[in-house]
Amino acid sequence: MPSPIKRRPPDPHLLGFLTAYDRTIADLALSLREIILEEAPNASESIYQVYTVAIWFGFSGKMKDMFCYITTHAGHINLGFPQGAILPDPNRVLEGEGKAMRHIKFRSMSDLERPFVRRYIQAAMGQAGAVAAARGTGKTVIKTTVAKKGVSKRPVKRRRTKS
């Protein structure tokens, strides 16, 4: 009998970051996160709050080893692939023109239910390799851009010049 899927609840920080978005966008992001973690239960997630909320998934915790990510936008979310340019795209849904990255846009829950979504995640995991997947830790790391406290710069002293 297969073991039941162990659900990983979202970090409270992630839930807080998503309050800046419309409920539909937040729910889409959390639902896509759940799909990714069903496919890769040992994946680590790195959560960034910058100009967007970005959730990166990988097995080593290193950016170079991440296989996919979610980004939030005002009217949609993206499922992105760092090596998407070399990812098979039989459904012709990958967007982007950069050197390596590609993404799929989702605007509704019905978009997430399309059968090919999991296949793209699985293909991206395949790019990461079985060895990488075996050493996944399933940890969550929060990374934000916050101004450093207690750091003050002294004004530059200017030399008086003799006239």
Secondary structure, DSSP 8 states (H G I E B T S, - for coil): -----------HHHHHHHTTS-HHHHHHHHHHHHHHHHH-TT-EEEEEESSSEEEEEESSS-GGGEEEEEEE-SS-EEEEETTGGGS--TT---B--SSS-EEEEE-SHHHHT-THHHHHHHHHHHHH-HHHHHT----EEEEE----TT-------------
